[in-house]
Amino acid sequence: MQNRTYRSMLLKILLVASFCLITLSNAYSLERNRWKVQHTAVTPLQLQTVERVAENIKIMSGGKLSFRLYKPGSLVPNGEIWNAVAEGQLDAGFSSPGFLAKKIPALSIFNGIPFGPSMTEFTAWMRYGGGQELKDEIYAEKGLKALNIGLFPPETGGWFKKHYQRVDALEGIKMRFMGIGAKVMEKLGVKTLTLSFSDIKPAFEKGRIDAAEFMNPQLDFFAGIHKFAKFNYYPGWIQPISVAEFVTQKKKWEGLNKMVKTIIETSCNDAYLWYYVKATSIQPDAMIKLKSEGVTFVTWQKSEINKLKNAWNEVAEEMSNEDPLFAKVYSNLKAFREKYAIWGDRAYLK
């Protein structure tokens, strides 16, 4: 019996060793390649995520595939990364579907929409509910292939100079806002302005805006928005998740062998979960810092959240009527969420 057990263990060890040797052999059979890759990371954590993907790809390929990373805007404007990749100026890019949403509104659904799904529900839809297939169709028409590499935790409900108890009282204020959530605020009479990250501070200083939407507490603290608006609203209805992605040329992707594709996919999947968990873990400390600097956290009453949600439903219906592609993607997500609700609305403590 002992000899049989010994032989069985020895066989397992030999099989594992053989697998490792085959994997190592395959890695060294790859041609050495260095890709030119531009990213859009502006915060330390975003940059760590990009570098994590690049480093894991380099390690798993035995150093045969590496990325030369270029800073935001260094080779092409951030909003032109997709064109640069499609045309072969860049081998790949790290960016977000949100940059293309102005040209293709349906892509906003893959980046996070008002009252949209949580991280778990979104991932389930993307991977097993038809979301990834729809995204692949849209990107394929542009000659691209994209893989998600990270999710941002929820944006807050915005920053305001004054304390408001009802959303109706927001009528007439001027607010920095990006994405289709702006359409929701406009339904309530808010005047929205599209401003870049660097323009938020001057806009507050010059009185051009009374409020601003940006990101989650850690990034809001990083941006210094709390120095101009002391009332930070919750819950994060504007964008429950935001997505970062790796994008490369579809033709280039299809020309890669299975092992290289697996290496890239595995690295992206690792970063996807790592970023969300890491980013979630640092939000409490950011909120403590914000509170120590005089910020008041305000939670909208349920009746006010319902008003915002009704406004969003109107916006979604209007966008669906105007844009068949938006309607196709949104109806798919909506159908998945209606089915998911039988579990999601019951399984978790509120």
MOFEN-V556734 format. One record per residue. N is the residue number from 1. OMEGA is omega as a letter, one per 40 degrees, with the letter a starting at -180 (none if undefined). NEAR is the number of other ideal C-beta (glycine too) atoms within 8 Angstrom. Layout:
BEGIN
{{N OMEGA NEAR} {N OMEGA NEAR}}
END
This chain:
BEGIN
{{1 a 4} {2 i 5} {3 i 6} {4 i 7} {5 i 8} {6 i 8} {7 i 8} {8 i 8} {9 i 8} {10 i 8} {11 i 8} {12 i 8} {13 i 8} {14 i 8} {15 i 8} {16 i 8} {17 i 8} {18 i 8} {19 i 8} {20 i 8} {21 i 8} {22 i 8} {23 i 8} {24 i 9} {25 i 8} {26 i 9} {27 a 12} {28 i 8} {29 i 5} {30 i 13} {31 i 4} {32 a 7} {33 i 8} {34 a 8} {35 i 10} {36 a 10} {37 i 14} {38 i 16} {39 i 13} {40 a 13} {41 a 10} {42 i 6} {43 i 8} {44 a 5} {45 i 11} {46 i 12} {47 i 10} {48 a 8} {49 i 15} {50 a 13} {51 i 9} {52 i 12} {53 a 15} {54 a 12} {55 i 8} {56 i 12} {57 i 14} {58 a 11} {59 a 8} {60 i 10} {61 a 13} {62 i 9} {63 a 7} {64 i 11} {65 i 13} {66 i 12} {67 i 11} {68 a 8} {69 i 10} {70 a 9} {71 i 7} {72 i 9} {73 a 7} {74 i 6} {75 i 9} {76 i 11} {77 a 5} {78 a 10} {79 a 6} {80 a 8} {81 a 15} {82 i 13} {83 a 8} {84 i 13} {85 a 16} {86 a 10} {87 i 6} {88 i 6} {89 i 7} {90 i 13} {91 a 9} {92 i 13} {93 i 15} {94 a 15} {95 a 12} {96 i 10} {97 a 13} {98 i 13} {99 a 11} {100 a 10} {101 i 13} {102 i 4} {103 a 4} {104 a 8} {105 a 11} {106 a 13} {107 i 12} {108 i 13} {109 i 11} {110 a 11} {111 a 14} {112 a 13} {113 i 11} {114 i 13} {115 a 8} {116 a 11} {117 i 11} {118 i 7} {119 a 10} {120 a 7} {121 i 11} {122 a 15} {123 i 9} {124 i 11} {125 a 15} {126 a 12} {127 a 8} {128 a 5} {129 i 11} {130 a 8} {131 a 14} {132 i 8} {133 i 7} {134 i 11} {135 i 12} {136 i 9} {137 a 8} {138 a 13} {139 a 12} {140 i 10} {141 i 6} {142 a 8} {143 a 8} {144 i 13} {145 a 12} {146 i 11} {147 i 10} {148 i 12} {149 a 14} {150 i 13} {151 i 14} {152 i 15} {153 a 11} {154 i 9} {155 i 13} {156 a 14} {157 i 11} {158 a 11} {159 a 15} {160 i 12} {161 a 8} {162 i 6} {163 i 7} {164 i 10} {165 i 6} {166 a 6} {167 i 10} {168 a 7} {169 i 7} {170 a 13} {171 i 8} {172 a 6} {173 i 10} {174 a 10} {175 i 16} {176 a 15} {177 i 13} {178 i 8} {179 a 12} {180 i 12} {181 i 13} {182 a 11} {183 i 9} {184 a 13} {185 i 12} {186 i 10} {187 a 9} {188 i 13} {189 i 8} {190 i 14} {191 a 9} {192 i 11} {193 i 11} {194 a 7} {195 i 8} {196 i 5} {197 a 7} {198 a 5} {199 a 9} {200 a 15} {201 i 10} {202 a 8} {203 i 13} {204 a 13} {205 a 7} {206 i 6} {207 i 5} {208 i 8} {209 i 13} {210 a 8} {211 a 15} {212 i 15} {213 i 12} {214 a 12} {215 i 10} {216 a 14} {217 a 11} {218 i 13} {219 i 11} {220 i 16} {221 i 11} {222 a 7} {223 i 11} {224 a 8} {225 a 12} {226 i 14} {227 a 5} {228 a 11} {229 a 12} {230 a 8} {231 a 13} {232 a 17} {233 i 11} {234 e 10} {235 a 8} {236 a 12} {237 a 11} {238 a 11} {239 a 14} {240 i 13} {241 i 14} {242 a 12} {243 i 14} {244 a 14} {245 i 12} {246 a 13} {247 i 15} {248 a 13} {249 a 13} {250 a 11} {251 i 7} {252 i 9} {253 a 10} {254 i 7} {255 i 5} {256 i 8} {257 a 5} {258 a 5} {259 i 9} {260 i 11} {261 a 10} {262 i 8} {263 a 12} {264 a 12} {265 i 9} {266 i 10} {267 i 13} {268 i 13} {269 i 8} {270 a 11} {271 a 14} {272 i 12} {273 a 8} {274 a 11} {275 a 15} {276 a 13} {277 i 8} {278 a 9} {279 i 13} {280 a 8} {281 a 7} {282 a 10} {283 i 12} {284 i 7} {285 i 8} {286 i 13} {287 i 10} {288 i 8} {289 a 9} {290 a 13} {291 a 9} {292 i 6} {293 i 8} {294 i 7} {295 i 10} {296 i 8} {297 a 8} {298 i 10} {299 i 7} {300 i 12} {301 a 7} {302 a 6} {303 a 6} {304 i 11} {305 i 11} {306 i 8} {307 i 11} {308 a 15} {309 i 11} {310 i 8} {311 i 11} {312 i 12} {313 i 8} {314 i 9} {315 a 13} {316 i 10} {317 i 8} {318 a 8} {319 i 14} {320 i 11} {321 a 6} {322 a 6} {323 a 9} {324 a 5} {325 i 10} {326 a 13} {327 a 11} {328 a 10} {329 a 13} {330 i 13} {331 i 9} {332 i 12} {333 a 14} {334 i 8} {335 i 8} {336 a 13} {337 i 11} {338 i 7} {339 a 7} {340 a 13} {341 a 8} {342 i 7} {343 a 7} {344 a 9} {345 a 6} {346 a 6} {347 a 5} {348 i 5} {349 i 2} {350 none 2}}
END
